[in-house]
Amino acid sequence: MKLKYELLVVDIDGTLVNARGGISEADKTAIAGAQAAGVKVALSTGRVIEASRGVIAELGLNGVHIFFDGALVYDLSRRETVHMQPINSATLQSGVAFARANDVYLELYAIDRYFVEEITWADKIHREFFGLRSTLADFDDIIGQQTIIKCELMVHNDLEEAKARLFMEHFNGRLHGSEARTPAYPEMKFINVVDPGVSKGAALDRLAEHFGIGLDRVMAIGDGTNDLPLLARAGLKVAMGNARDELKAVADHITLGVEESGVAAAIERYLI
C-alpha cells in the first residue's frame, strides 16, 4: 500500500540540508530505501546545478531534477534539458538598467555559471557554502550572448529588503520572485527572480510527464513559500516541521523538522 507513490520530490535547503550545511544519515538511508523500493527520487530547488552537485552526489541521485526554482528541469545522467524557461532578454535588459539606477545588487545565472558586476560579501557565501565562483562581467556583454535562466537578489538587512521590494514591485507581472532560505544562514534571504510562468509546480508537471507518472502518484516535501506550487500539484503534500505557516496550511502531513530528519520520518511513514 505504501508504494502508491511512484515519485518523491524533495526540496534541498531547510528540508534536507540543515543548519550545519549537512544531510542527516537517517535522511540518506531513507532516500536510498525509497529508491531500492522502486520510487523515483528527484530534488526540487532554487539552487543552480553546480550548487546542487554535492547534495546530489551524497544522495546518489544522478538523474532528473528541478533547478532554478522550476525554470530548469535537467537530466544529469544524459546531460539533457527536459524543460527550460529563461528570462526574456528585453525584460532582463530593463531589469539590469533598473538595478543600476537604484543601486540594487543583482546576479545573473546561466545554466553553468553566474555573473556579477561587482564582488561583494555575497560572493563569499556562494563560494564557501554553495561551491560557486562568480564571473565578473559587464551585464551589457552578457545579455543576448548568454541564456539567463534566473536573477538573484540577496537580502540581509532592512535597506536591501527595501531595494529588493522596489525591484519586484517595479517588475510585477514581468518577473516573478520567490524567497528561499537555508538554515546555515538564517539571517539571509535569497530571492530567486525568474520568468512569471516559472514555478516548482509547473516544473513538476514537466517532470512527472517526463517519467510518465500521474501527479496523484507524486509525494512532495518542502519547507518554504517557493514550495507552495510544488505541494499544490502533488498527490501527497508534506511540510517540514520547520516549514513556513503558509506551507503547513496546505499540507496533508506535517513531518518533523530538518534537524530531526523529517524527510526520513515522512518516507518511512508513506513509502517504505
MARSE-608046 format. One record per residue (C-alpha): x, y, z; residue in three letters. Coordinates in pm, 1 decimal. Each point is the difference from the previous one (the first is absolute). Last residue first. Example, Ala and Ser with C-alpha at 12.3 -4.5 7.8 and 13.67 -1.06 7.14 Angstrom:
<marmis>
<marmi <1367.0,-106.0,714.0>,"Ser">
<marmi <-137.0,-344.0,66.0>,"Ala">
</marmis>
This chain:
<marmis>
<marmi <887.6,214.4,292.1>,"Ile">
<marmi <-196.8,276.5,-172.5>,"Leu">
<marmi <-250.3,179.8,223.1>,"Tyr">
<marmi <113.3,-0.6,362.3>,"Arg">
<marmi <362.3,-92.4,-57.1>,"Glu">
<marmi <31.9,265.3,-267.5>,"Ile">
<marmi <-157.4,262.3,225.2>,"Ala">
<marmi <228.1,-79.8,295.1>,"Ala">
<marmi <306.8,-2.5,-226.0>,"Ala">
<marmi <-86.8,344.3,-137.3>,"Val">
<marmi <-54.2,132.5,352.2>,"Gly">
<marmi <353.4,-87.8,105.1>,"Ser">
<marmi <-27.0,171.1,341.9>,"Glu">
<marmi <206.4,309.5,-96.2>,"Glu">
<marmi <-213.4,36.7,-314.3>,"Val">
<marmi <-316.8,13.4,206.2>,"Gly">
<marmi <-238.5,-290.8,49.6>,"Leu">
<marmi <-286.8,-68.9,-238.9>,"Thr">
<marmi <-313.8,200.4,-70.5>,"Ile">
<marmi <-247.2,-197.3,-211.3>,"His">
<marmi <-265.5,86.1,-258.0>,"Asp">
<marmi <157.2,344.6,-35.0>,"Ala">
<marmi <-185.9,315.6,-104.3>,"Val">
<marmi <21.6,186.6,333.2>,"Ala">
<marmi <349.0,-134.2,72.2>,"Lys">
<marmi <123.9,178.9,-309.0>,"Leu">
<marmi <-141.3,337.8,101.6>,"Glu">
<marmi <137.1,-49.4,353.3>,"Asp">
<marmi <357.6,-17.0,-132.5>,"Arg">
<marmi <161.3,-338.4,47.5>,"Ala">
<marmi <207.1,-102.4,306.0>,"Asn">
<marmi <-208.3,-313.4,57.3>,"Gly">
<marmi <41.2,-73.2,-370.4>,"Met">
<marmi <-304.4,5.2,-222.3>,"Ala">
<marmi <-122.5,-307.6,-187.6>,"Val">
<marmi <-249.7,14.7,-287.0>,"Lys">
<marmi <-110.0,-333.8,-145.3>,"Leu">
<marmi <-147.4,0.5,-351.0>,"Gly">
<marmi <225.9,286.1,-98.3>,"Ala">
<marmi <-104.8,308.2,-198.7>,"Arg">
<marmi <-61.0,238.1,294.2>,"Ala">
<marmi <311.2,-133.1,173.5>,"Leu">
<marmi <220.6,131.8,-276.3>,"Leu">
<marmi <-190.0,329.6,-31.1>,"Pro">
<marmi <52.6,61.5,376.4>,"Leu">
<marmi <367.7,-99.8,-4.9>,"Asp">
<marmi <112.7,358.7,-71.8>,"Asn">
<marmi <-160.5,87.2,333.6>,"Thr">
<marmi <251.5,-219.3,177.2>,"Gly">
<marmi <16.1,-337.7,177.4>,"Asp">
<marmi <-37.1,-280.1,-251.7>,"Gly">
<marmi <-97.7,-362.5,-62.4>,"Ile">
<marmi <-183.1,-133.0,-306.2>,"Ala">
<marmi <-163.3,-340.8,-53.6>,"Met">
<marmi <-106.6,-67.3,-358.2>,"Val">
<marmi <-237.5,-276.1,-110.2>,"Arg">
<marmi <-296.8,237.0,-28.2>,"Asp">
<marmi <216.7,200.6,-239.6>,"Leu">
<marmi <-11.8,-287.8,-246.5>,"Gly">
<marmi <332.4,-157.0,-99.8>,"Ile">
<marmi <125.8,-21.0,-357.2>,"Gly">
<marmi <352.7,89.2,111.1>,"Phe">
<marmi <24.0,304.0,-225.7>,"His">
<marmi <-361.8,90.2,79.2>,"Glu">
<marmi <82.0,-6.2,370.3>,"Ala">
<marmi <296.9,230.1,-58.2>,"Leu">
<marmi <-190.5,238.7,-225.3>,"Arg">
<marmi <-289.3,36.8,248.0>,"Asp">
<marmi <253.6,29.3,281.8>,"Leu">
<marmi <153.6,296.3,-183.2>,"Ala">
<marmi <-336.0,177.0,1.4>,"Ala">
<marmi <-18.8,-61.8,375.3>,"Gly">
<marmi <356.2,116.0,65.8>,"Lys">
<marmi <-97.8,325.0,-163.5>,"Ser">
<marmi <74.7,190.1,-320.2>,"Val">
<marmi <-258.7,183.9,-209.3>,"Gly">
<marmi <103.9,336.7,143.6>,"Pro">
<marmi <356.0,-43.9,-134.8>,"Asp">
<marmi <245.8,-20.3,288.3>,"Val">
<marmi <132.0,188.5,302.5>,"Val">
<marmi <125.1,-215.7,287.0>,"Asn">
<marmi <15.2,201.1,321.0>,"Ile">
<marmi <259.8,-136.2,240.6>,"Phe">
<marmi <-80.3,116.0,350.7>,"Lys">
<marmi <270.1,-4.5,265.5>,"Met">
<marmi <-21.5,17.2,380.3>,"Glu">
<marmi <-44.6,-376.6,32.4>,"Pro">
<marmi <324.3,-69.9,-190.8>,"Tyr">
<marmi <69.3,-371.8,54.2>,"Ala">
<marmi <-373.7,-58.5,37.7>,"Pro">
<marmi <-40.4,84.6,-371.4>,"Thr">
<marmi <-253.7,244.0,-137.6>,"Arg">
<marmi <-192.4,53.2,-322.8>,"Ala">
<marmi <-234.2,282.9,-91.7>,"Glu">
<marmi <-180.4,3.9,-330.6>,"Ser">
<marmi <3.8,269.0,-266.4>,"Gly">
<marmi <-193.3,4.1,-326.1>,"His">
<marmi <83.1,232.5,-287.5>,"Leu">
<marmi <-213.5,192.1,-250.1>,"Arg">
<marmi <-323.4,6.7,199.7>,"Gly">
<marmi <150.8,212.7,278.3>,"Asn">
<marmi <328.9,135.8,-130.5>,"Phe">
<marmi <-5.7,328.4,194.8>,"His">
<marmi <-137.3,-175.4,309.1>,"Glu">
<marmi <279.4,-257.1,-16.1>,"Met">
<marmi <273.4,263.7,-20.1>,"Phe">
<marmi <-144.3,218.4,275.1>,"Leu">
<marmi <-40.5,-303.3,226.1>,"Arg">
<marmi <363.3,-94.9,-59.8>,"Ala">
<marmi <110.7,355.6,81.5>,"Lys">
<marmi <-203.4,5.8,320.7>,"Ala">
<marmi <137.3,-335.0,113.8>,"Glu">
<marmi <353.2,113.7,-84.2>,"Glu">
<marmi <-51.5,301.1,225.8>,"Leu">
<marmi <-150.9,-212.2,277.2>,"Asp">
<marmi <291.7,-243.6,16.6>,"Asn">
<marmi <106.9,-340.5,-131.1>,"His">
<marmi <-153.7,-19.4,-348.4>,"Val">
<marmi <154.8,-145.5,-315.0>,"Met">
<marmi <-178.8,39.3,-333.0>,"Leu">
<marmi <39.0,-270.0,-263.2>,"Glu">
<marmi <-58.9,-8.1,-371.4>,"Cys">
<marmi <-117.6,-308.6,-185.0>,"Lys">
<marmi <31.0,-197.4,-321.5>,"Ile">
<marmi <230.1,230.2,-192.2>,"Ile">
<marmi <84.5,-134.1,-344.5>,"Thr">
<marmi <333.7,163.9,-75.9>,"Gln">
<marmi <94.2,223.4,-294.8>,"Gln">
<marmi <-317.4,207.3,-13.4>,"Gly">
<marmi <67.8,153.9,338.1>,"Ile">
<marmi <353.7,-83.4,110.2>,"Ile">
<marmi <199.8,289.9,-148.9>,"Asp">
<marmi <-243.0,255.9,143.1>,"Asp">
<marmi <35.6,-181.8,333.9>,"Phe">
<marmi <364.4,110.4,17.2>,"Asp">
<marmi <177.2,-297.7,150.2>,"Ala">
<marmi <149.3,-155.2,313.1>,"Leu">
<marmi <-63.1,-374.6,-4.1>,"Thr">
<marmi <-100.1,-132.7,340.6>,"Ser">
<marmi <126.1,-318.7,158.0>,"Arg">
<marmi <-250.6,-242.2,145.9>,"Leu">
<marmi <68.5,-265.4,264.4>,"Gly">
<marmi <-333.9,62.1,173.9>,"Phe">
<marmi <126.6,73.4,351.0>,"Phe">
<marmi <347.3,148.2,-48.3>,"Glu">
<marmi <-29.5,147.5,-349.8>,"Arg">
<marmi <-358.6,122.3,9.2>,"His">
<marmi <43.1,143.7,349.0>,"Ile">
<marmi <330.0,169.8,-92.5>,"Lys">
<marmi <-147.9,158.4,-312.8>,"Asp">
<marmi <-288.6,143.9,200.5>,"Ala">
<marmi <243.4,219.2,195.8>,"Trp">
<marmi <53.3,195.5,-322.1>,"Thr">
<marmi <182.4,-33.0,-334.5>,"Ile">
<marmi <-147.2,227.5,-265.0>,"Glu">
<marmi <-167.9,-41.6,-338.3>,"Glu">
<marmi <-104.1,-356.0,72.2>,"Val">
<marmi <-49.8,-306.6,-220.4>,"Phe">
<marmi <-97.2,-357.5,69.9>,"Tyr">
<marmi <110.0,-323.0,-160.9>,"Arg">
<marmi <-122.6,-327.8,-156.0>,"Asp">
<marmi <-366.2,51.7,-94.9>,"Ile">
<marmi <22.2,378.8,-5.7>,"Ala">
<marmi <-59.1,205.0,314.3>,"Tyr">
<marmi <1.4,378.5,31.3>,"Leu">
<marmi <68.6,163.2,339.3>,"Glu">
<marmi <-145.9,332.2,113.0>,"Leu">
<marmi <90.8,250.3,273.3>,"Tyr">
<marmi <-251.6,285.5,-17.2>,"Val">
<marmi <155.7,346.7,-21.9>,"Asp">
<marmi <-317.9,160.6,-135.8>,"Asn">
<marmi <120.8,99.4,-347.1>,"Ala">
<marmi <215.6,-312.0,-35.4>,"Arg">
<marmi <-281.7,-233.1,101.9>,"Ala">
<marmi <-244.0,175.8,-235.0>,"Phe">
<marmi <237.0,-33.8,-295.8>,"Ala">
<marmi <63.2,-367.9,78.0>,"Val">
<marmi <-371.6,-70.5,26.5>,"Gly">
<marmi <-75.1,180.0,-325.5>,"Ser">
<marmi <260.6,-212.9,-178.4>,"Gln">
<marmi <-146.7,-312.1,157.4>,"Leu">
<marmi <-346.9,95.9,-117.3>,"Thr">
<marmi <131.4,41.1,-355.2>,"Ala">
<marmi <190.1,-329.0,21.5>,"Ser">
<marmi <-302.0,-202.3,121.9>,"Asn">
<marmi <100.2,-207.0,301.1>,"Ile">
<marmi <58.6,-368.8,-62.7>,"Pro">
<marmi <-255.4,-284.9,4.7>,"Gln">
<marmi <170.6,-337.3,-29.0>,"Met">
<marmi <-135.5,-354.5,-17.7>,"His">
<marmi <151.6,-346.9,-41.8>,"Val">
<marmi <351.0,132.2,-59.0>,"Thr">
<marmi <247.5,-278.2,-64.2>,"Glu">
<marmi <327.2,-93.1,163.4>,"Arg">
<marmi <-103.0,-366.7,-25.0>,"Arg">
<marmi <70.1,-83.9,363.5>,"Ser">
<marmi <-63.8,355.0,120.8>,"Leu">
<marmi <-348.5,19.9,-148.9>,"Asp">
<marmi <-118.3,360.0,44.6>,"Tyr">
<marmi <-325.1,172.5,84.5>,"Val">
<marmi <71.0,372.7,-4.2>,"Leu">
<marmi <-207.7,306.0,89.9>,"Ala">
<marmi <-150.2,-180.8,298.0>,"Gly">
<marmi <167.2,185.9,286.3>,"Asp">
<marmi <329.5,2.9,-193.8>,"Phe">
<marmi <21.3,-381.3,6.8>,"Phe">
<marmi <-239.5,-295.0,-27.8>,"Ile">
<marmi <166.7,-340.8,-21.4>,"His">
<marmi <53.6,-293.4,-236.4>,"Val">
<marmi <261.3,-262.5,89.3>,"Gly">
<marmi <327.9,-18.5,193.1>,"Asn">
<marmi <-166.5,-58.8,335.7>,"Leu">
<marmi <263.7,-178.9,207.6>,"Gly">
<marmi <-91.0,195.1,314.0>,"Leu">
<marmi <346.5,144.8,63.2>,"Glu">
<marmi <49.9,53.3,-374.0>,"Ala">
<marmi <-324.0,198.6,-31.4>,"Ile">
<marmi <79.6,206.3,308.5>,"Val">
<marmi <346.3,85.8,-131.5>,"Gly">
<marmi <-134.3,73.2,-347.7>,"Arg">
<marmi <-265.5,247.0,113.9>,"Ser">
<marmi <198.8,325.8,-17.2>,"Ala">
<marmi <121.2,-97.4,-347.4>,"Glu">
<marmi <-354.5,-60.5,-125.9>,"Ile">
<marmi <-147.4,329.0,119.9>,"Val">
<marmi <-183.7,21.4,330.2>,"Arg">
<marmi <-367.8,89.8,23.6>,"Gly">
<marmi <-62.1,-367.1,60.5>,"Thr">
<marmi <-202.1,-305.5,-87.0>,"Ser">
<marmi <183.6,-328.7,48.7>,"Leu">
<marmi <-114.5,-321.2,-163.4>,"Ala">
<marmi <-57.3,-351.5,133.1>,"Val">
<marmi <-156.7,-281.6,-202.8>,"Lys">
<marmi <-157.5,-263.3,224.7>,"Val">
<marmi <91.6,-361.8,-74.7>,"Gly">
<marmi <41.3,-127.6,355.5>,"Ala">
<marmi <377.7,36.7,-29.9>,"Ala">
<marmi <-55.5,366.2,-83.2>,"Gln">
<marmi <-209.6,48.5,311.3>,"Ala">
<marmi <262.0,-176.9,208.9>,"Gly">
<marmi <278.0,222.8,-133.4>,"Ala">
<marmi <-213.4,300.3,93.0>,"Ile">
<marmi <-53.6,-143.9,348.0>,"Ala">
<marmi <369.8,-69.2,54.7>,"Thr">
<marmi <102.6,351.3,-104.3>,"Lys">
<marmi <-268.7,154.3,220.4>,"Asp">
<marmi <108.6,-207.1,299.9>,"Ala">
<marmi <365.2,89.1,-60.6>,"Glu">
<marmi <-93.6,365.0,30.4>,"Ser">
<marmi <81.7,242.8,-280.1>,"Ile">
<marmi <251.1,279.0,57.7>,"Gly">
<marmi <28.7,378.1,-12.9>,"Gly">
<marmi <23.6,24.7,376.3>,"Arg">
<marmi <-342.5,166.0,16.2>,"Ala">
<marmi <-157.5,-289.0,-191.6>,"Asn">
<marmi <-8.7,-106.7,-363.7>,"Val">
<marmi <-285.3,-238.4,-80.5>,"Leu">
<marmi <-307.4,218.0,51.4>,"Thr">
<marmi <140.6,335.5,107.1>,"Gly">
<marmi <195.4,23.1,-322.5>,"Asp">
<marmi <-60.1,-291.8,-239.8>,"Ile">
<marmi <-363.1,-46.4,-109.7>,"Asp">
<marmi <-116.0,-356.9,-58.6>,"Val">
<marmi <-199.9,-167.0,-276.3>,"Val">
<marmi <-95.9,-365.1,52.5>,"Leu">
<marmi <-144.5,-180.3,-302.9>,"Leu">
<marmi <-185.7,-331.6,-4.1>,"Glu">
<marmi <-243.9,55.4,284.5>,"Tyr">
<marmi <-241.8,-289.4,54.4>,"Lys">
<marmi <297.6,-194.8,130.9>,"Leu">
<marmi <-123.5,22.8,359.1>,"Lys">
<marmi <-286.9,-238.2,-76.2>,"Met">
</marmis>
